[in-house]
Amino acid sequence: MSGIGVGDKVPSLKGAAHTGQSVNLDDYRGKQTVVVYFYPKDDTPGCTTQACSFRDSYEDFVKAGAVVIGISSDSNNKHREFAERRKLPFLLLADEDGALRKAFGVPKTLGLFPGRVTYVVDRQGIVQHVFNSQLNAAKHVTEALSVVRRLAEE
């Protein structure tokens, strides 16, 4: 499976967030930079570190004109509990059937585990950065924030 990369148009992404809000990636086109991060599972050590790092830098993303969306195969009920417990201010989408992960071409780690990949999508819907690291969860945030800030200056 070939994943989307830098310079590619982001695939359509539609779903319901843990808040009940309907999310359509196309709605952000022309308005905001979007950080989409795929992660394996709520409440695991690496995923909690990653989510809390995005939470701790959330205001910096907002100031730079970006929205953050996290996606895993957990249900929205599980996402809701995770977001409440960790005080996450951004949207989490359930991808229980793996359709969103497949649309982005997110690879599995070691062929077994759901991958951890972050995409930064500019206002035109073009992928400007892809970071893939299963083990360095917190670096997803620093990588994404650096690109979001650069895009805000352009």
Secondary structure, DSSP 8 states (H G I E B T S, - for coil): -----TTSB----EEEBTTS-EEEGGGGTTT-EEEEEE-S-TTSHHHHHHHHHHHHTHHHHHHTTEEEEEEESS-HHHHHHHHHHHT--SEEEE-TTSHHHHHHT---BTTTB---EEEEE-TTSBEEEEEE-SS-TTHHHHHHHHHHHHHHH-
